[in-house]
């Protein structure tokens, strides 16, 4: 008997809904084995990762803060993926937005600038992210270059450029030679929602982005166009939809949201520009997009779950001396299982008997 994958005549909605849950369960089982190998109690470790952060008010705020950039970036990536184009460089677009918005904060440092500074920073971050994302999009449209490779390579360009700025022209003279800008003025920082708390305006912006994406995809012609171009490009051409225009649009929106997330992260939780402002939000958001089934509400839930793994990983490092890199392993396994389980949406397993002719060398 042979076990083969057979293409389904119709996609199963039940499997589509169950796929993320199966992936999460498989990830938890695999992590339990890994914790046992590390000589840690799997039950205790999983409790620290997934239960303990939910019982503490400060940790809940941190989950929301970390979920905000993941959700914003995940929403933008989902538009690209629905259009069947692959933006893998959201991390670079996040850094581009952070640099562009920080320029204004650095230039107005110590001046009498007013309340216009923060909105302008947010706008500059979004525009910079969009323009940076349009580079791989234009390369694809004009030259047929792989957007996967070009968007990914541009991540390292943005990272090195940021590193140059904070170690060179933007370095804080009073920063004891650390690679960082001076702390942003209050007018250049994202206001907190709770006095003395960690929740900030970026969380509200993320919720607005989710609502906007839900309206775009569910209630507008442009959202329908994005879906059609991604699902059936020939039908889209017959319908008068321009696939190149959709590619440029989705990359621009995706980059804008990533850039906005970047400057919010710098002007909010971090408070100044420095290397390592992102713990990999741009890459983790890929998992968020797929785990959320490319659906805005699903992405919101997935963003909160992945944010939980960040906070749980930090607590596990402190409480159980589990390396922080284990969190990246967890997230990587989750993406692997999500993609593997997604194959069940298109295919099903089937046992077949080998053909008698195959035993005689006949194909």
N, C-alpha and C positions, 0 to 999 in steps of 0.2 A: 504494500500500500504506500502511496505517495501523498504527502501533505502539500497542497498547492494553494496559491492565492487566486481566487476566481473573482473577476470583476462583477460587482453587483449590477443588476438591471436597473434598480432604483436605489437611491441613497436612503439609509434608515435614519429617521429622525430620532428614534430611541437611542441608537448607537451614538449619534452626534451629540446628544445631551449627556450620555453616560461616559463618553470618551474622556473629558477632563477629570471626572471623578475617579475613573479607573487609573488614569495617569498619576493622580495624587496618591491613591492607595499603593500603587506599585513603587512610587518614590519613597513613601514612608516605610514600606517593607525593606527596600534596599538600604535606606539610611539606618534602619535598625540593625541590619547585618554589619554595616560599616561601623556603627557605634560599638558593637560587640567586638569587632576586630581591634578597635582602639582601646579595648578594655574599659568601656564605659557602659553603665546600665542603660540599655536601650529605652526602657520605659521612662526612666528619670530624664534622659536626654531629650526624648520627644516631648516630655512635659515642659521642660525648660524652653524648648523651641516654640511650641505651639499653644501651651496653656498658660504658663506664668505671665507672659506679656499682656494677656487679656484680663488679668486680675489686678492690674496696677494702673491708676489714672495717668501717671506720667508716661508710661509705656504706650497707652492707648493714644495719647497725643502724638508721640513719636511715630507710631504706625501711620497715623493720618498724614503727618508731615512727609514721611518717606513715600507714602502712596501717591501724593500729589504729582511729583514729576513722573513717576511710573505711569500713572493714568494718562497724563497729558501726552507723553511721548507715545504710549501704546495706542491712543486714539489716532494720532497722526500716522503711525505705522500701519494700522488696520486699514486706513483709506488706501494706502499704497498696495497692500496685499490684496484687498478686494479688487483693485484694478489690475492685479496680476503683474505688478512691478515690485522690485525687492530692494527696499531701502534698508541697508544693514549699517549705515553710518550715522544713526541718530546720535550716537555719543559725540561724534565730531561736530554735529550741528548744535548740540547742547553747549559744547565748549565755545563755538563761534558766537552764540548768543550771549554767553557769559562774558566773553571778552568785549564784545561790542557795547553791551550795557554798562560794563565796568569802566569803560573809557570815560563816560560822562561822570560817573561817580568820582573817578580819580581827578578829572579836570576841574570839578566843582568843589573839591575837598577844601574845607576851611573857608569857603566863601559864604556870602549871604544868599545863596540860591534858595528858591522857594519850593512850594509843593509840586511844581511842574517837573522836578527832577526825576522822581520815581516813575511816573507814567511815561516819560520820555525814555527812560532806561528800559522799561518793559517793551516799548515799541521798537527801540533799536535792537534789543535782543531778538525779538520775533522776526524783524526784517533781515537781520544778519543770518539767522538760522535758515530762513527761506532762501536767501541768495546762495548760501553755502550748499544747500540741498539741490539747488537748480544746476549746480556744476555737473554732477553725475547724470541728472535728468537730461540736460542738453547734450552731453556726450552720447547718451543712448539714442536720443532722437536724431541727432545730426550725424553721428558716426557709427551707430550701432554697437557702441561699447557696452560691456557688461556693467550694469548699474551696481551689481553686487560687489565687484572688485573695486570700482572707482569710489563708491561711497565708503567702503571699508578703509581703503588707503587714505582717504581724506581725514579719517579720524586721527591718524598719527601726525598729519600736518598740523591740525588744529591743536593737538596736545603739545607738540613741540613749540608752536608759536606762543601759546599761553606760558609755557615754561620760560621761554626767552624773555617775555615781558616782565614777569614777576621776579626774575633774577637780574634783569637789566633796568630798562628805563622806568618801570613802574614800581620798583622795589621801595619799600618804606625805609627812609633813611634812619628812622628810629626803631627799626624792627630787628635789631641785633643780628643783622646779616641773614635773616631768614628770608626765603623766597616768597614774599607776600606783599601785597599792597597795604597801605594804611587802612585802618578800620573805617568803613564808610560812615559818613555823617548820617544823623537820624533821618534827614529828608531823602536819603538815598537807600533807605532800608524798608523792607516790606513790614507793614505794621502787624503787630500781634492781635489776635482776636480775643485772647484772654490775658489780662494783665498778669505778668509774671509767668505765663504759660508758654508753651512751644507752638501752639496752633497759630497760624498766620494767614494772611489774605490769600496766599497761594492755594490753600485748600479750597477756598470758595471759588477761585478761578478754575481749578480742576473740575469742580462740579458743574460749572457753567459750560466748560468744554464738553463734558459728557452730554449735557442736555442739548448743546448745539449740534453735536455729531448725530445724536438720535433724530433730531429734526431733519438734518441734512440728508441722512440715509433713508429715513422713513417717509419724508413728506415733500421732498423736492425732486425736480427733474434732474438736477445735477447729481444727486445721490443715486438716482436710477441709472444715469449714464455711467457712473463709476462702476456700478455693479454689472451692467451689461458688457462694458468694455472688458472687464476682467473675466466674466463667465463665458462670453461668446463674442469674440472679436469680429468674426465675419458678420454676425447679426448686427453688431454695433455699426459696422461700415454701411450696411444696407439701410440702417436707420438714420444715417447721416451724422453719427457720432464720430468725432475725431480722436483717435486713440492717442496720438502724440500730445494733443492738448490736455487730455486727461492725465497723461504721465506727468507733464509739467505742473498741472494743478495739484495733483496729489503729493508730489514731492515738495512743492512749495508749502502746502499746508502742513505736511509732516515736519519739514524743517522749521517752520515758524513755531509750531508747538514745542519742538525740542529746544529751540533757542529761547523761547519764553520760559520753559522749565529751567533752563540753565541760568538765566539772569535772576529768576526768582530764588533759586537755590543759593546763589551768591549773595543776593541782597537780603535773604531771609535767614536761614539757619547758620550760614557761614559768616556773613557780615563783611567779608573782604575777598579779594581774588587771590587764589593760591593754587599750586599744583594739587591734584587729587581732590578737586571739589566734588567729583562724582564717583561713587563707589561702583560705577558700571551701570548707571541707570539706563543709558542708551541701549545696551545689550540686553539687560534684564527685561526691558520693555518689550522685546521681541517675544519672550516667554509670556508676558502679560497679554499681548495681543492674541496669541494663539490659544492660550488657556481660556481667554474670554470669548473665544469663538468669533473674533473680529466684530463683536457686538458691543456697543457702548456700555450698556449696563453690565454685561459680562466682564468687560475690561475693568470697570470700576471694582467689581468683586475680586477679580484676579489681582489687581493692583494692591488691594488691601492684604490679600493672602501673601503676595511676594514681599510686601513691606513687613509683614509679620515674621518672615524668615530672616530678614535683616536684623530686626530687633532681637528675635530669639537667638540668632547666631552670636550677637554681641553678649547677651546674657549667658549663653552657654560657655563662651570663652572665659567669662569672669567666674561663673559658679562651678564649672566642671573642667576648666582648662582644655576645652575642645578648641582646636585651631580654627580661626575665623575663616580660613579657606574652605573649611567643610561646608560653609554656607554656599559658596560658589559651586561646590560639587553637588549639593542638593538642588540648586537652581538648574545646573546643567542636566542632571538626571531628569528633572521635571520636564524640561524641553524635549529631551530624548523620548521620554514616555508619551508626551503629548503628541509628538509627530508619529511615533510608532502606533499609538492607539488611533490616530486619525486615519491610518491606512484601513482600519476596520470600517470606516464610513464608505470607502470606495470599493473595498474588496472583502471577501469572506473566505475563511478557511474551508477547504474541501478535501476529503480523502478520496483518492481515485486509485483504481487498479492499474498497474503499468501495462502498457500495450504489449501483447505477445510478440509483435514484430520487433519491439525494441530489444528483446532478448536475442534476436538473430541478427542484430546490427542493421536492421532496416529502419529508416527514419521516415 
